[in-house]
Amino acid sequence: MVKCPKCETEVATPVKTWPIPSRRPSKKGEESKLIVGIFECPSCGVRFRAAVEPKAKVEAAASIKNMVERIKGIRGELMQTLKNLREKIKTLETERSNLMIEIDSLRKVAESRVTALESEVSMMREEVKSLRDLLGYPEEEEQQKQR
């Protein structure tokens, strides 16, 4: 086990390991290799390097299992996020369709008001024309046509 340099918590498994050849040969004449690993502290989250004993190869397999479990957890979180996003999209699409319906109804109301105002204005023009005819102001009508 290796201790975290920041909080001194014992960390059992490395995240990644690799061999480094030694410059000095061992007494038996074999070329010894030093294994170095990157560790991540579970309590403070600091990553650090440290030498690993050769027995740690078995622990590396356990490290892969831990990584697989972490990946499964991340996958589950991503699936939940995807589900939430799909629900939000569905809600927004429903709201959009409701707003489009409301806009259409408001457009129809505005068009009916425009039609009513146009007919009212034409009626008022006819009244003005008939009043001028009654009062005998044909000159002003000609002046307005010239403008």
C-alpha positions in Angstrom: 0.0 0.0 0.0 1.1 3.5 -0.8 0.3 6.6 1.3 -1.1 9.8 -0.2 1.4 12.7 0.0 -1.3 15.2 0.9 -3.5 13.5 3.4 -1.6 10.3 4.1 -4.5 8.0 3.3 -3.5 4.6 2.2 -4.2 3.8 -1.4 -4.2 0.2 -2.5 -4.6 0.1 -6.2 -3.0 2.2 -8.9 -4.9 3.7 -11.8 -2.1 2.9 -14.2 1.2 1.1 -14.0 4.3 0.7 -16.3 7.7 -0.9 -16.0 11.0 1.1 -15.8 14.2 -0.9 -16.4 16.8 -0.5 -13.6 20.3 0.7 -14.3 21.9 -1.7 -11.8 21.6 -5.5 -12.3 20.5 -7.5 -9.3 22.7 -9.9 -7.4 21.3 -12.9 -9.2 22.3 -11.5 -12.6 18.8 -10.8 -13.6 17.9 -7.4 -14.9 15.4 -6.0 -12.4 12.5 -3.8 -13.4 10.9 -1.2 -11.3 7.2 -0.8 -11.6 5.8 2.7 -11.3 2.1 3.5 -10.9 -0.2 6.5 -10.8 -2.4 6.5 -7.8 -5.6 8.5 -7.0 -6.4 9.2 -3.4 -10.0 8.2 -2.6 -10.4 10.9 0.1 -8.8 14.0 -1.4 -8.7 13.1 -5.1 -5.0 13.9 -5.5 -3.1 11.9 -8.2 0.5 11.0 -7.5 3.2 8.6 -8.7 4.8 5.9 -6.6 6.8 2.7 -7.0 4.7 -0.5 -7.0 5.8 -3.9 -5.8 5.7 -6.7 -8.4 2.8 -8.3 -6.5 0.7 -5.3 -7.6 0.2 -6.9 -11.1 -2.6 -8.9 -9.5 -4.0 -5.7 -8.1 -3.8 -4.1 -11.5 -6.5 -6.6 -12.6 -8.5 -5.5 -9.6 -7.9 -1.9 -10.8 -9.3 -2.8 -14.2 -12.4 -4.2 -12.4 -12.7 -0.9 -10.5 -12.4 1.0 -13.7 -15.1 -1.1 -15.3 -17.4 -0.4 -12.3 -16.7 3.3 -12.5 -17.4 3.2 -16.2 -20.7 1.5 -15.5 -21.6 4.1 -12.9 -20.8 6.9 -15.4 -22.8 5.2 -18.1 -25.8 5.0 -15.7 -25.4 8.7 -14.9 -25.3 9.5 -18.6 -28.4 7.4 -19.3 -30.2 9.3 -16.6 -29.1 12.7 -18.0 -30.2 11.5 -21.5 -33.6 10.6 -20.0 -33.9 14.0 -18.3 -33.0 15.8 -21.6 -35.6 13.8 -23.6 -38.3 14.7 -21.0 -37.3 18.4 -21.2 -37.3 18.3 -25.1 -40.8 16.7 -25.0 -42.0 19.4 -22.6 -40.6 22.2 -24.7 -42.1 20.7 -27.9 -45.5 20.6 -26.2 -45.1 24.2 -25.0 -44.1 25.3 -28.5 -47.2 23.7 -30.1 -49.4 25.4 -27.5 -47.8 28.7 -28.2 -48.3 28.2 -32.0 -52.0 27.5 -31.4 -52.3 30.6 -29.3 -50.5 32.7 -31.9 -52.9 31.4 -34.6 -55.9 32.3 -32.5 -54.6 35.8 -31.8 -53.9 36.3 -35.5 -57.5 35.3 -36.3 -58.8 37.8 -33.7 -56.6 40.6 -35.1 -57.7 39.8 -38.7 -61.4 40.0 -37.6 -60.8 43.3 -35.9 -59.0 44.7 -39.0 -62.0 43.6 -41.1 -64.4 45.3 -38.7 -62.4 48.5 -38.7 -62.2 48.6 -42.4 -65.9 48.2 -42.8 -66.5 50.9 -40.2 -64.1 53.3 -42.0 -65.8 52.7 -45.3 -69.2 53.4 -43.6 -67.9 56.6 -42.2 -66.6 57.7 -45.6 -70.0 57.0 -47.1 -71.6 59.1 -44.3 -69.2 62.0 -44.9 -70.0 61.8 -48.6 -73.8 61.8 -48.0 -73.5 64.7 -45.5 -71.6 66.7 -48.1 -74.2 66.0 -50.7 -76.9 67.1 -48.2 -75.2 70.2 -47.2 -74.1 71.2 -50.7 -70.3 71.1 -50.5 -69.4 69.6 -53.9 -66.3 72.0 -54.2 -64.5 70.5 -51.2 -64.9 67.0 -52.7 -63.2 68.2 -55.9 -60.4 69.7 -53.8 -59.9 66.5 -51.9 -59.6 64.5 -55.2 -56.9 66.9 -56.4 -54.8 66.3 -53.2 
